[in-house]
Amino acid sequence: MSKKKSSKRVQRNVKKAAQELSKTSGGRVVLVIAIILILAVVAFGVYWFYFRKGQDAEQKSYPDVSDQDISIHFLELGNAYAGDCTYIKTESCDILIDCGSRESSVTTVVDYLNHYVTDGTLEYIIVTHAHEDHYAGFAGNGTYKSLFEYYTCQTIIDFAGVTNGKTEQAMYTRYQTALAKEVNEEHAKHYTALQCVNQSDGASKSYDVGSGYTMTILDSYYYENVDTSNENNNSVCTLFSNGIRNYLFTGDLEKNGEKELVARNSLPKVDLYKAGHHGSKTSSCSELMEVIQPKTIVVCCCAGSPEYTKTNENQFPTQEFVTNVHSYTDEIYVTTLYTGDSSASIDKTAYTSFNGNIVYMSKGNSYQVVCSASSTKLKDSEWFKQNRTWA
């Protein structure tokens, strides 16, 4: 007998039994009680399903990091543009590196941070360089407030210089105004990366950020020799370390800067590396990779987006990036995926999560990576199979 016929027979038997029960007063009481119980069970089942489903979604989107030594959160920014925003939490500090990708992203960032920054204070803010996809959220505009207005910011460290003509640009002017307000009215400390490396004007090269971790501002050639034609090379570079585990952030520093970074600093092998310049072909050079040999890499980009080029091989993350890192790790994650035509002009609404918000958390010698969307590694994704090769 088919399942469909069997189901119909059960329904007929239940209906017949209910009719028989309803013929007597006692039967009617039993029937009412049975119906109430059935409804209660169904209601509880529905409630439980959606409650647990909601809990699971919340846990993936905003994982509990309260028992971790450190957690590093790579945020999606609400559009199809490349952009960086990394939030780092220890037992005693809340740290933000960059706030891209557009002024409008600040609402997405603040909504995320408010799940973790419960005291309204960011102990450290790092602004790597003056490109929109890294500092727009700090600049604000007439529609969106600067991130500085949402939190008490204790120490702000930013780039030592900018390219020619930058100081006359509207976003840079807004950033300087917002920064000055935070320093003058809210008494935030402000240092450039060069002041930190030189340990001048009250700045330090290394900062105790809690949980046994130190944040070190690495020495870069371009702090003192500002690249007036390529903003990426002016990026502030930082290393977080507890002597055992190491995490490296280089902003958009490019090949020549990376080579100087190796020459000027004693870089360790790293457990986590935020891919330089969104996984472009200009960064993550072989000389740097040979030294740091990353175990986990996060690429903050919209994979396949035509934002900068319609040429597939040069869209983030590039084939050259994959070639440079593939021999060290296959644990590579990407925040966002472009869903539009990659050979046409960019559609800022044509995106979806690749891995989504990516949270790397560590306690003792163990770590885990929690993604708000898929946990699929880059090389195992359908986008990768269609656009890149593992070589």
C-alpha positions in Angstrom: 0.0 0.0 0.0 1.3 3.5 -0.9 2.2 6.0 1.8 -0.4 8.4 0.3 -3.2 5.8 0.6 -2.1 4.8 4.1 -2.2 8.4 5.2 -5.7 8.9 3.9 -6.9 5.7 5.7 -5.4 7.1 9.0 -7.2 10.4 8.4 -10.5 8.6 7.8 -10.1 6.5 11.0 -9.2 9.5 13.1 -12.3 11.4 11.7 -14.5 8.4 12.4 -13.2 8.0 15.9 -13.8 11.7 16.6 -17.4 11.4 15.3 -18.0 8.4 17.6 -16.6 10.2 20.6 -18.7 13.3 20.0 -21.9 11.3 20.3 -21.6 11.1 24.1 -21.0 13.9 26.7 -18.0 12.0 28.1 -16.7 11.4 24.6 -17.0 15.1 23.8 -15.0 16.0 26.9 -12.3 13.5 25.8 -12.4 14.9 22.3 -11.9 18.5 23.5 -9.0 17.5 25.7 -7.4 15.6 22.9 -7.8 18.6 20.5 -6.3 20.9 23.1 -3.3 18.6 23.6 -2.8 18.3 19.9 -2.9 22.0 19.4 -0.5 22.6 22.3 2.0 20.0 20.9 1.8 21.6 17.5 2.2 25.2 18.9 5.1 24.1 21.0 6.7 22.4 18.0 6.3 25.5 15.8 7.7 27.8 18.6 10.6 25.5 19.3 11.5 25.2 15.6 11.6 28.9 14.9 13.1 29.8 18.3 16.0 27.4 17.8 16.3 28.4 14.2 16.6 32.0 15.3 19.1 31.1 18.0 21.3 29.2 15.5 21.2 32.2 13.1 22.1 34.6 15.9 25.0 32.3 17.0 26.4 32.2 13.4 26.0 35.9 12.9 27.3 37.0 16.3 29.1 34.1 17.8 29.7 34.1 21.6 33.4 35.0 22.1 33.2 35.7 25.8 35.4 32.7 26.8 38.0 33.3 24.1 41.5 34.9 24.6 41.0 36.8 21.3 38.5 37.0 18.5 39.1 38.7 15.1 36.0 39.6 13.1 36.1 40.4 9.4 32.9 42.2 8.5 30.8 42.3 5.4 30.0 45.9 4.5 26.6 45.9 2.8 27.5 46.4 -0.9 29.5 44.9 -3.8 32.6 47.0 -3.3 35.9 45.8 -1.8 36.5 47.2 1.7 38.1 46.5 5.0 36.7 46.5 8.5 38.3 44.3 11.1 37.1 44.2 14.7 39.4 42.6 17.4 38.3 41.7 20.9 40.3 40.6 23.9 39.4 40.3 27.6 40.0 44.0 28.1 40.2 45.8 24.7 38.0 46.5 21.7 40.0 47.4 18.6 38.9 48.4 15.1 41.1 48.4 12.0 39.6 50.4 9.2 35.9 51.2 8.5 35.1 50.8 4.8 33.8 50.5 2.2 31.5 53.5 1.8 30.1 56.1 4.2 26.8 54.1 4.3 28.7 51.0 5.6 29.0 52.7 9.0 25.4 51.6 9.9 26.3 48.0 9.2 29.5 48.2 11.2 27.9 49.9 14.2 25.1 47.4 14.3 27.7 44.6 14.4 29.9 46.3 17.0 27.0 46.9 19.3 26.7 43.2 19.9 30.2 43.2 21.5 31.3 46.7 22.5 29.0 46.8 25.5 30.7 49.7 27.3 30.6 52.1 24.3 34.5 52.4 24.2 37.0 51.4 21.5 40.4 51.3 23.1 42.2 51.4 19.8 41.4 52.4 16.3 43.8 51.9 13.4 43.1 53.8 10.1 45.5 52.1 7.6 45.4 54.6 4.7 43.3 57.2 3.0 41.4 55.2 0.5 37.6 55.3 0.6 37.2 51.5 1.0 39.2 51.7 4.3 38.4 55.0 5.9 35.1 56.3 4.5 33.2 55.2 7.7 35.5 57.5 9.8 34.9 60.5 7.5 31.1 60.4 7.5 29.0 62.8 5.4 25.8 64.8 5.6 23.7 61.6 5.7 25.9 59.2 7.7 27.8 60.1 10.9 31.4 59.3 11.4 32.1 56.2 13.4 33.9 58.4 15.9 30.5 59.8 16.9 29.2 56.4 18.0 32.0 55.4 20.5 34.4 56.8 22.9 37.8 56.3 21.2 40.8 56.2 23.4 43.7 55.9 21.0 43.7 56.5 17.3 46.7 55.5 15.1 46.6 56.4 11.4 48.8 56.8 8.3 51.9 59.0 8.3 51.2 60.6 4.9 49.0 60.7 1.8 49.4 61.0 -2.0 49.6 64.2 -3.9 46.3 66.1 -4.0 44.6 64.1 -1.3 44.4 66.9 1.3 42.1 68.9 -1.0 39.7 66.0 -1.4 36.3 66.3 0.4 36.4 62.9 2.1 39.9 63.5 3.5 38.8 66.9 4.8 35.8 65.3 6.5 38.0 62.7 8.0 40.4 65.3 9.4 37.4 67.3 10.9 35.9 64.2 12.5 39.4 63.1 13.9 40.1 66.6 15.3 36.7 66.6 17.0 37.4 63.2 18.7 40.8 64.4 19.8 39.8 67.9 21.0 36.4 67.3 22.4 36.6 63.6 23.5 40.3 63.7 24.4 41.3 60.8 22.3 45.0 60.3 21.8 46.2 60.5 18.2 49.4 59.2 16.7 50.7 58.4 13.3 52.4 55.1 12.5 55.7 57.0 12.1 55.4 58.5 15.6 54.7 55.0 16.9 57.7 53.4 15.2 59.9 56.3 16.4 58.2 56.2 19.9 57.9 60.0 19.8 55.4 62.5 21.1 54.1 60.0 23.6 53.5 57.2 21.2 54.6 53.6 21.6 55.6 51.0 19.1 53.8 48.2 21.1 50.6 48.2 23.1 49.4 45.7 25.7 45.9 44.9 24.4 44.9 42.2 27.0 44.7 38.4 27.1 48.5 38.3 26.9 48.5 39.9 23.5 50.7 42.8 22.2 49.7 45.0 19.2 52.9 46.1 17.5 53.0 48.9 14.8 55.5 47.4 12.3 58.2 49.5 10.7 57.4 50.4 7.1 59.6 52.2 4.6 56.7 54.4 3.5 56.0 55.9 6.9 59.0 58.1 6.5 59.2 58.0 2.7 55.6 58.7 1.9 54.5 57.3 -1.5 52.9 60.4 -3.1 51.6 58.4 -6.1 50.3 55.2 -4.6 48.1 55.4 -1.4 48.3 51.7 -0.8 52.0 51.8 0.2 51.2 54.3 3.0 49.3 51.6 4.9 49.8 51.1 8.6 50.9 47.5 9.3 50.3 45.7 12.6 51.1 42.5 14.2 49.2 41.0 17.1 51.1 38.3 19.1 51.1 36.6 22.5 54.5 35.0 21.8 52.9 31.8 20.4 50.1 32.9 18.1 50.6 35.7 15.6 48.2 37.7 13.4 49.3 40.0 10.6 47.5 43.0 9.0 49.1 45.0 6.2 46.3 47.1 4.8 46.8 47.5 1.1 50.6 47.5 1.2 52.0 46.4 -2.2 55.0 44.3 -3.2 57.8 46.8 -2.7 56.4 47.7 0.7 56.1 44.1 1.6 59.7 43.4 0.8 60.7 46.3 3.0 58.4 45.0 5.7 60.4 41.8 5.7 63.7 43.6 5.7 62.8 46.0 8.5 61.0 43.6 10.9 61.6 40.2 12.5 58.3 38.7 11.2 57.2 35.3 12.6 55.2 32.7 10.9 51.6 33.7 11.3 48.5 31.9 12.3 46.2 34.4 10.6 46.9 36.8 7.7 44.5 39.3 6.3 45.3 39.2 2.6 46.9 42.3 1.5 45.0 44.6 -0.9 41.9 42.3 -1.0 43.8 39.5 -2.6 45.1 41.5 -5.6 48.0 40.7 -7.8 50.0 43.6 -6.3 50.3 42.2 -2.8 50.9 39.0 -0.8 54.2 38.6 -2.7 56.2 35.4 -2.6 59.0 37.1 -0.5 56.5 37.9 2.3 54.7 34.6 2.1 58.0 32.6 2.4 58.6 34.3 5.8 55.1 34.4 7.3 53.8 31.1 5.9 50.2 31.8 6.9 48.0 29.0 8.3 44.6 30.9 7.8 43.9 33.7 5.3 40.9 36.0 5.1 40.2 38.0 2.0 38.0 41.0 2.5 36.6 41.6 -1.0 33.6 40.9 -3.2 34.9 38.0 -5.3 34.5 38.5 -9.0 33.4 42.2 -8.7 34.2 44.4 -11.7 34.7 47.4 -9.4 38.3 48.0 -10.6 38.5 45.9 -13.7 36.3 43.8 -16.1 39.3 41.4 -16.7 38.5 38.2 -14.8 42.0 37.3 -13.9 42.6 40.6 -12.2 39.4 40.6 -10.2 39.7 39.9 -6.5 40.9 37.4 -5.3 43.3 37.1 -8.2 45.0 34.0 -9.7 48.4 35.5 -8.7 47.3 35.8 -5.1 46.2 32.1 -5.1 49.5 31.1 -6.7 51.5 32.9 -4.1 49.7 31.4 -1.1 48.4 28.0 -2.1 51.5 26.1 -1.0 51.1 27.3 2.6 47.4 26.8 3.3 44.1 26.0 1.7 42.2 27.6 4.7 41.2 30.7 2.8 38.0 32.5 3.4 36.3 35.4 1.5 33.6 37.7 2.9 31.4 38.5 -0.2 30.5 37.2 -3.7 29.5 39.2 -6.7 26.3 38.0 -8.3 26.1 40.3 -11.3 27.8 40.3 -14.7 31.5 40.5 -13.9 32.3 41.7 -17.4 30.0 44.7 -17.2 29.9 47.9 -15.0 29.5 47.2 -11.3 26.0 46.9 -9.8 26.5 47.7 -6.1 23.4 45.7 -5.1 24.6 42.5 -7.0 26.2 40.6 -4.1 25.6 37.9 -1.6 27.6 36.3 1.2 30.6 34.1 0.3 31.5 33.2 3.8 29.9 36.3 5.2 31.2 37.8 8.5 34.2 35.7 9.3 35.2 35.3 13.0 38.6 33.8 13.9 38.7 33.0 17.6 41.5 31.5 19.7 41.9 30.2 23.2 45.2 28.7 24.4 46.6 26.7 21.5 43.3 26.0 19.8 41.3 28.1 17.3 38.2 28.0 15.2 36.7 29.9 12.4 32.9 30.7 12.4 31.3 32.1 9.3 27.8 33.7 9.3 27.1 32.1 5.9 28.9 29.2 4.3 32.1 27.7 5.8 33.3 26.5 2.4 36.9 27.2 1.7 37.8 29.3 -1.3 39.2 26.5 -3.3 36.2 24.3 -2.8 33.7 27.0 -3.9 31.8 27.0 -7.2 33.1 30.5 -8.0 36.7 29.3 -7.6 36.2 26.2 -9.8 34.8 28.4 -12.5 37.4 31.2 -12.3 40.7 30.1 -10.7 43.0 27.1 -10.5 44.7 25.8 -7.4 48.3 26.3 -8.6 
